[in-house]
Amino acid sequence: MRTLSPIQRRRLANFRSNRRGFWSLWIFLLLFGLSLIAELIANDRPLVLSYKGDLYFPVVQTIPEETFGGFLPSETDYREEFIQEEIESHGWVLWPPIRFSYDTVNYHLDQPSPAPPSAENWLGTDDQARDVAARVIYGFRLSVLFGLILTLLSCLVGVAVGALQGFYGGKVDLLGQRFIEIWSGLPVLYLLIILSSIVQPNFWWLLGIMLLFSWMGLVDVVRAEFLRARNFEYVKAARALGLDNRKIMFRHILPNAMVATLTFLPFILTGAITGLTSLDFLGFGLPSGSPSLGELIAQAKDNLHAPWLAGSAFVSLALMLTLLVFVGEAVRDAFDPRKS
């Protein structure tokens, strides 16, 4: 196993010394890990059931209603009273803690939706009688996954563009900077509104559109590092030994440039999440019905008499973004050469 270098050990010690960021990382990983198994926590299908001596796993299986004494060949609706009584009379069933998925409508409410929190709906329901707790869990996962993918792709594009500009300089740098100035001046929101009227937005379509503008945040950092390092002695020595430009860029300069880049990644992630939430709030984000925290905020605005909607959306977003900001501060301290 490769041992850590003294610099890496110092950075790890600096990160751990920031107790707020260190524990924020573990809390965020725990919450994100739980959201990855959201189907096992909030689902309108049982996890496992036994019927007439046979075991079934509805959470991963599509089982027709005929299997449990019904009349339809379509998928079983496990929330029907007849199906529940039939299964319980001939076996047993294990449900997840929350018996609703993000799109499950509760037709058995004893009051108009949005309904307040209860033993059945822990955080209440929204204005379409869907369980808020389930939508928060699924929305947390969707927001973080969207932000992580967008951050990774933005990092790849931004680092590549900044490296080319900084290493070659001259006309490449000049033309690249003029293009970035023009491209960054485009009205992103207006473009999204226009494109949304032409194409129905989905996860990947929205990711591609936001990627067109999110990569520019890292260009200046990487460009400055390459401009500074391309004239260092070790780079000149590598060039004198016959290494081509590609190897010099990726072997000798890029590792130093990534130090500054890594400190920006948590903040780019928070920007991606807030961007998606803002678009969903305005109605130009994910398709209607998606487990979106932005849609939950919009429902809270339209239903001021249901404070549990605003509270659930605020707490989930505030907790997520606060943890990421604290992690970002700890990463920044870890790579700060002034801290020992």
N, C-alpha and C positions, 0 to 999 in steps of 0.2 A: 504494500500500500504506500502510495506516494505521500511523504510527509509535507506539512505546510512550511513554506518559507518564512523567515522572520517577519517580512512585511505582511504576509497573509495572516500570521498569528497576531500581529499588532492590530490589524484591521478587525479581526474577529473579536479581539479583546475590547476594542473601542465600541463595537456594536453591542456586545454584551453589557458593557458598562452603562449604556443608555437603557436603564431598566424599563422605561416607558415604551420605547420602541421594541425592545426584546420581547416583552410580554404581549405587546400589540400584535407582533408577528404570529405568536403561537395562538392567540385568540382568533385572529383572522383565519389562520390555517384550519383551526377547529371548526369555525362556522362555515368556511368554504367546503371543507370535507363533508360536513353534515348535509350541505345543500347538494353535493354531488350524488348523494343517495336519497334525494327527495322522494323518489317513488316508494321508498321503504318507510318514510315518515308520514307523508300525506298522499293518500291515494283512495280512489273510490273502488278499488279492487282489493280483495283479501290478499294477504301475503301467502298464506298456505291454507288449504282446507282438506278435510277428509270427508268423502261421500261414499257410503256403501262399501267401505273398506279400501277405497282407492284414494291416493294422494294427488292433489292438484295444486299448481302454483299459478294462480290467476295473475299475479303481478308480472309474470313473464310469459304467460300463455294466453291464447285467445280460445276460449271454450264456449261452444254453442249452448244456448239455453236448453236444448233438448237433453243434454247430458244430465241436467238436474230436474228432470220431470216437466220441463216447459214444453211449449208448442212451436217455438220459432227456431229456425236454424241459425239465426243471427247471434252475435256475441251476447253473453249473459249480462244482464243488469243486476248486479249483486245487491243493489239498494232496494229492490222490490221486496215487499213483505212476503210474497209467496215463495220467492227463491230463498230468502233467509230462513223461513220456517221449514222448507223442504230440506235444506242442507243441515240445519241444526237438529232435525228429527232423525236424520240418518248419519250423523257424524258430528264434526266440529269445524270451527272456522277461526282463524287468527287474523285480526284486522290490524292495520297500522295505527299508530296513536291518533292520527287525524284521518277521519274516514271521508275525506274529500280531496280531489285533485284540484289543480288550479282552475279548471273549466267546469267543475261539477256544480250544477245548480241544485240548491236545496229547496225542494218543492214542499217540504213539510214545516215551513216556518209558521209560527203562531201569530206573526205580526208582519206588516209590510216591510220589505227591504228598502234601505239597508237596516238590518236588524242588529241590535247591540250584542256585545259579547255574552256568551252563554256556555253551559257545559258542553254543548254540541259544537258550537262555533266559538273557539277560544278568543278570537279577536273580532268577532262579529262577522257580518256579511257586507258585501258591497251592494250597489243599487241594482245589480242583476242576480242577487241571492247567491253569490259565489263566496266561498269561505276565504276570509282575508288572510288567515294564518297560512293557508296553503299557497295563496298567491304571493305572499311575502317570501316564503321559502324558495319557490320556483323563480320568482323575480330576482332574488339575490343571486341565485346561480346564473341566470341568464345575463344579468348585468356584469358580473365578474368575468364570466367567460368572454363576453363581448369585449370588455375592456382589456383582458389579457391578450386576446388575438389581435386586436387593433394596436395595442402597445408593441407587441412583437413585430408585426408587419411594419409599423411606423419606424421602429428602431432599425430594421433591416434597410429600408429605403433611405431614411435620413442619414444613417452612418455611411452608406454607399455614396450618396450624393456629396456629403460633406468631405469624405475622404478624397474623392476625385477632384473636387474644387481645391482643397488645401494642398494636395500633393503636386498637382500639375500647375496650379496658379495661372497667371497670364490670362489669355483669352478664355480658357475654360472657366476660370474663377469669375471673370468679369461677366461673361454671358450667363453663367449660373446664377449669380447674384441678381442680375437684372430680371431673369425669369422668375426667381423667387419673389422679388418685389412686386411683380405684376400678379403672380399667382396668389400671393397672400392678400392682395387687395380685392379679390373677388368676393362678392356677398354669398357666403356659404349657405345661409338660411334661405335666401331667395332661390338659389339653385335647387336646394332640396324641395322647396315648395313646388317649383316648376316641374321637377322630375317626378314628384309624387303624384302630380295630376296626369302624368303620362304612363307611369309604370307603378303597379302595386308594390310598395316596399316590403321587403322581407329581411331576414337576418343578414344574409350574405350581400344582398344589394345595398343595404344601409351601411354595412361594413366597408364595402368598396368605395362608396361615395365619401364616407368620412376619412378613409385612408388617403384620398386624393389631397386632403388639406392638413392632415394631422402629422405628416412626416417632417414638416418644416421646422418643428421645434428643436430637433437635434442637429440640424445642419450647421448652425453657427458654432456650436460647441466643438463638434468633430472637425470642422474646417479650421478653426483657430488652432486646435491641437496639431493638426497636420502641417499647417503653415509654420508653426513654431519648431516642430521636430524634424522637418525635412532637411534642415541645414545642420543638424547635430552631427558630431563626429562619428558616432556609430552608424548613422545612415550613410555618410560618405564612405566609411570603410566597407560597408556591405556593398555599396555600388562599385567600389574599386575592386572588390573580390569577384565581380561578375554577376551578382544577383540581379534578376530582372525587377522591374517596377512592381509587379504584382506581389512577389515574395517580400520585397522591402515593405510594402504597404501593410500586408497582413501579418507578417512575422515580427516586424520591428517597431512600427508606428501604431498600428491599430490597438495592441494591448494597452499602450499608454493612453490612447484616446478613449478607450472603453471605461477607464477609471472615472472620468468626468461624466460619461454617458450614463453609467449605472446609477449615479446619484439623482438623475432626472426621471428614471423610469417609474418610481412610485407616483410621482406627481403627474406624469403623462397618463398613468392608469386612472387616477382620480378624474382627470379631465375627460377621458373617454367615457367613464361611467356617467358623469354629470351631463356630458353632451347627449348621450343616449336618453337619459332621463328627461332632459329638456325637450328633445324632439318628441318623445312619447307624450309629454304633458301638452304640447301644442297640437298633437294629432298627426304629426308627420313622421312618426317613427315606425315601430313594429306594427304588424297587422293587428286589427281589432281582435280582442280576446286573448292576446299574448299575455303571459304573466309579467307585466311591466310595472315597475315602481312609479314611473312617470304617469301612467294611466291611473294608478291609485291616488296620486296627488291631484290629478284632474277631477276625479270623483269626489275627493275631499273638498275641493273648491266648490263643486256643484251641490254638495250636501253638507252644508255647514251645521245642520242639526245632528250629524253623525260624527262626533269628534273622534271616535275610534279609527276612522279612516285616516284622518290627518295624523293622529298619534302613531299609528302603525307605520305609515310612510316616512314620517319624520325620524322616528327612532331607528328604523332599519337603514335609511340613507345616512343619517348622522353617524351612526355606529360604524358603518362600512367605511365612510370617507375619513372619519377621525382615526381609525386604526391604520389606514393606508398612509395618512399624513405622518403619524407617529413613526411608522416603519421607514418612511422616506427620510425623516430627520435622523433616525439612527443610522441609516445607510450613508447619509451625508457625513455624519460624524466619523463613521468607520473609515472613510476614504480621505478624511482631512489630514494632511501631513503634519499639521501643527499640533495634533493631539497624540499623545504618547501614553 
